[in-house]
Amino acid sequence: MRWTLKPKQEPEKIKALQEALQVDPIVASLLLQRGIETYEDAKTFFRPRLSDLHDPFLMKDMDKAVARIEKAMANNENILVYGDYDVDGTTAVALMSTYLKSKYELVHTYIPNRYDEGYGISYKGINFALENDFSLIIALDCGIKSVDKVAYAKELGIDFVICDHHRPGDKIPNAAAVLDPKRNDCQYPYKELCGCGVGFKLIQALASKENKTVEDLIGYLDLVATAIGADIVPITGENRVLAYFGLQVINKNPRPGIKAILDQVKKTELTITDVVFIVAPRINAAGRMKHGNYAVALLTEAEEDLAKKYASEINEYNLDRREIDKQITKEALQQIEEQKEQKRFTTVVYDKTWHKGVIGIVASRLTETYYRPTLVFTKSGEKLAASARSVKGFDVYSALEACTDHIEQFGGHKYAAGLTLKEEQYEAFKQAFEEQVAKTIDRNLLTPEIKIDAQIDLKDITPKFYRILKQFAPFGPNNMTPIFITENLVDTGYGKCVGADKTHLRLTVTQPDANNMVCIGFGMGDKLDLISNGKPFKAVYSIDENEWNGDVSLQLKLRDIK
């Protein structure tokens, strides 16, 4: 691991903010790192308000989108709500369809089949709309690059309203409205919404036409917060407000589908991290193992008993998914070990039998293991399909863009993307991708980095300090959990390996003039020698709470030790 201490903030800025907020210098420094320089900035950060959300009509084409949907309702047109099969797509479809159905009956949902349609808008979906007399499709979390498909639909008399957040191509589809804050010609003040977030802005605009405010839409924010967590978008600006209030809904009054998931795991008071690791994988499992429709059914169900039944089925899919992804990861690791004699800057593996629904998860696991931009391929019909994952700091989307001669179709983000290509192009693509990454990647990025917010001593870690840190949540990209470094630590002599397979490290550390602190280092059992026999060491960690037999105490969650 590379340890990088973030640059020190200017002393006079720290002093000014410290005095304005009556906090200690460490807290002032952490806030400055997050771009919070004044009392007003801090008030917005610590006390998010729904009134901080932007006017939805600042988004390019919002007026057109609202006008087209209102026209469809006035003319009794059938409306098809269409979205991808991942968490962002299915939550967005659940959000939009529930809202529209609350005021209009002729609304139906459509999630493409991962296996024969793939990501995004499909010709099959458009033909379904034609055969079933839908004249308006609202596409969520997809569509920004579907120029040909939108044109095909237009020829058939079907209009599109697109709500997307992916990067547009050179041409914007000729739809009735295209909502995407990342459009070059869109002046919307916040660019980092997820697909469900863009959908929420559309229902905010529709509701405003009936003199309703964002307060009337709070019940939808459990879906938006789930999508924000799962899609790993920055938790800044509007996303922070939406996630903050969405978590309140999840914890106090979630929709029956989300409540049924939470009842399975018996967890109270969820953080955004819990949403990412508990709620999102179950919603995702439907589209991975069966069909995204199951996720939409769960998220739109009003009856608690039915929601429990759906959640139970989805939990089974999730258990199956875990088994399959474990097996494929094992096979992929074996394949890489066999290729290891050549030094590569990328990890690219392929097996025609691998389950398409889990290759994204496998790509993430391989990236964690080898820390290289990674592609996992499988056979999908006549073509090969792949999921791409990247290392921090490297734009895999741009690398794929440079290899388009060998690719049929691709889309995604800086750190995660998907693509398809012809089987005969596989070797040439693999070579081109390796050459592109080798040519453009900073070699430092091939070693995982821990960014450290501040150097502190154990005596700085007080209950009051932790109470303030907790208010930095919800955490996520651009507002990560603060990471600290402390030097000259010594184990009190009780350090040991714990867990069923003894892979975790548990110890109690001390420093002169400070209280002892319990530490847990998951997967760090192999570092026991570093801390034994009273040898001093330094540690990088976050601070959290440990609950044991009803007692709650602060503990250090180790990230690395040296």
C-alpha positions, 0 to 999 in steps of 0.5 A, spaced: 500 500 500 502 507 498 500 511 504 499 518 502 498 524 507 493 529 504 497 536 503 496 540 510 491 546 510 493 553 511 494 555 518 490 561 518 484 558 514 484 552 519 484 558 525 478 562 522 474 556 521 476 553 528 473 559 531 467 560 527 465 553 528 468 552 535 471 546 533 478 543 534 483 544 529 483 537 526 475 537 525 477 544 521 482 541 517 478 535 515 472 540 513 477 544 509 479 538 505 472 537 503 472 544 500 468 547 506 471 554 508 466 558 512 460 557 517 455 557 511 458 552 508 459 548 514 451 549 516 449 546 509 454 540 510 452 538 517 445 540 516 442 538 509 436 541 507 431 539 502 431 547 500 438 546 498 435 542 492 436 545 485 430 547 481 429 542 476 427 546 470 434 548 470 436 542 467 436 542 459 429 539 456 426 539 463 420 543 460 419 539 454 419 532 458 414 535 462 410 537 456 410 531 453 408 527 459 402 531 460 400 531 453 400 523 453 396 523 460 391 528 456 390 524 450 390 517 454 396 515 451 400 508 454 406 510 457 412 505 458 417 506 463 423 503 461 430 502 465 436 498 466 436 492 470 441 494 475 440 498 482 440 505 479 435 502 473 430 498 477 430 503 483 429 509 477 423 505 474 420 503 481 420 511 482 417 513 476 412 508 475 409 509 482 409 516 481 405 516 474 401 511 477 399 515 483 395 520 478 394 516 471 393 508 470 396 507 463 403 506 465 407 499 464 414 498 466 419 494 462 426 492 464 431 489 458 433 482 459 440 482 461 442 476 456 438 477 450 438 484 450 444 487 454 444 494 457 440 500 455 435 501 450 433 495 445 430 494 439 426 488 442 423 493 447 421 498 442 418 493 438 414 491 445 412 498 445 409 498 438 406 491 439 402 494 445 400 500 443 405 505 447 406 511 444 411 514 449 417 511 452 420 514 458 427 511 459 431 511 465 439 510 467 440 509 459 438 512 452 444 517 451 447 514 446 441 510 443 441 515 437 439 509 432 434 506 436 431 513 438 430 514 431 427 507 429 422 508 434 420 515 432 419 512 425 414 507 428 411 513 431 414 512 438 417 518 442 422 518 448 423 522 454 430 520 456 433 521 463 440 519 463 447 521 467 452 517 463 457 521 458 453 523 451 457 521 445 458 526 439 450 526 437 444 527 442 438 522 440 432 526 437 428 524 442 422 529 445 426 530 451 433 528 453 435 530 460 442 529 462 446 533 466 452 531 463 450 534 456 455 539 454 449 544 453 446 543 459 447 548 465 444 544 470 448 546 476 450 539 479 453 534 474 453 528 478 446 525 479 445 518 478 440 515 473 434 515 479 436 522 481 435 524 474 428 521 474 427 524 481 428 531 478 423 529 473 418 527 478 419 534 482 418 538 476 411 534 474 409 535 481 411 542 481 405 543 476 400 541 481 403 546 486 406 540 490 413 541 493 419 536 494 417 535 501 411 531 498 416 527 495 420 525 501 417 518 500 421 516 494 427 518 497 429 511 499 429 509 492 434 515 490 439 514 496 439 506 494 441 508 487 446 513 490 450 508 494 449 503 489 452 507 483 458 510 487 456 517 485 460 523 489 456 524 495 456 531 494 451 537 493 445 534 491 447 527 492 448 529 499 442 532 500 438 526 497 442 521 500 441 524 507 434 524 507 433 518 503 437 514 509 432 517 514 426 514 510 430 507 509 431 508 517 424 510 519 419 509 514 421 505 508 417 502 502 414 495 504 420 492 499 426 495 502 423 494 509 422 486 507 429 486 505 431 489 512 427 484 516 431 479 513 438 482 516 435 484 522 439 491 522 437 497 525 440 504 523 443 503 516 448 507 513 450 508 506 455 503 507 449 498 509 445 500 503 451 498 499 452 492 502 445 489 504 440 492 500 443 493 493 446 486 492 439 483 493 436 488 488 441 487 483 441 479 484 434 479 481 437 482 474 443 478 475 440 471 476 433 472 473 430 478 471 430 485 473 422 485 473 423 481 480 426 487 483 421 492 480 416 488 483 419 488 490 420 495 490 413 497 487 409 492 492 404 496 497 402 489 500 407 487 506 406 480 505 407 480 498 413 484 499 416 479 504 415 473 499 418 477 493 424 479 498 425 472 500 425 470 493 430 475 491 434 473 497 435 466 494 437 469 488 442 473 492 445 466 495 445 463 488 449 469 485 454 468 491 456 461 490 457 462 482 461 468 483 465 465 488 466 459 483 468 464 477 473 468 481 476 462 483 477 459 476 479 466 473 484 467 478 487 460 476 487 463 469 491 469 471 496 465 475 497 460 469 499 467 464 503 470 470 510 469 466 508 475 462 508 482 466 502 485 464 498 492 465 491 489 465 488 483 467 483 480 461 480 473 462 475 469 458 471 463 459 465 462 455 461 458 460 461 464 465 455 467 468 454 473 465 450 476 471 456 476 475 462 478 471 462 485 474 463 482 481 468 478 479 472 483 475 471 488 481 474 482 485 480 481 480 481 488 481 482 488 488 487 482 488 491 484 482 490 492 482 490 492 474 484 495 469 480 489 469 476 485 463 472 479 464 469 476 458 463 471 457 459 468 451 453 472 450 449 469 444 453 470 438 458 475 441 462 476 447 460 480 453 465 483 458 465 487 464 470 492 465 473 495 472 479 500 473 483 502 479 483 508 482 485 514 478 485 511 471 479 512 466 477 505 463 472 508 459 477 513 455 482 506 454 476 503 451 474 509 447 481 508 444 480 501 442 473 502 438 476 499 432 475 492 435 468 493 439 461 493 437 458 497 443 460 499 450 458 504 455 459 506 462 463 510 467 471 512 468 471 506 473 466 501 470 464 499 463 461 494 459 462 492 452 461 487 447 465 484 441 465 479 436 469 473 438 474 473 432 476 480 435 478 478 442 485 477 441 486 483 437 482 487 442 486 484 448 492 486 445 490 493 443 487 494 450 494 492 454 498 497 449 493 503 451 493 502 458 501 501 458 502 507 454 497 511 458 497 509 466 501 512 471 505 506 474 504 509 481 496 507 480 498 500 480 499 500 487 493 501 491 493 508 495 491 509 502 489 517 502 490 519 509 486 525 512 490 527 518 496 525 523 493 524 530 494 521 537 490 516 541 489 522 546 485 526 540 480 520 539 474 522 544 467 521 544 466 528 542 470 528 536 467 521 534 460 525 535 462 530 530 465 525 525 459 521 525 456 528 522 460 528 516 456 522 514 453 520 509 460 518 506 462 516 499 466 518 493 468 525 494 466 525 502 470 518 504 470 516 511 476 520 514 482 516 515 488 517 520 495 515 521 498 515 528 505 513 530 509 510 535 503 505 537 505 499 541 500 493 542 499 491 550 501 484 549 494 481 547 494 482 539 492 475 536 489 473 530 481 472 530 475 469 526 474 462 524 480 462 519 484 466 523 485 471 518 483 477 522 487 481 527 485 484 533 489 488 538 489 493 543 494 499 542 497 504 547 501 511 547 504 515 552 498 519 556 493 516 552 487 511 553 488 504 550 484 503 544 482 496 541 483 495 534 480 490 528 484 489 522 480 485 517 484 480 513 490 483 516 492 476 520 499 476 516 501 482 520 501 479 527 509 479 527 509 486 526 506 488 532 508 482 537 513 483 542 512 490 544 515 493 537 513 500 536 509 501 529 504 506 525 497 504 523 492 507 518 485 507 520 478 509 521 474 510 527 468 506 528 463 504 534 464 496 536 457 494 540 458 488 544 453 485 549 450 492 549 456 496 551 458 501 545 465 503 545 470 506 540 475 502 536 480 503 530 478 499 524 485 498 521 487 499 514 494 498 514 500 497 519 507 498 518 
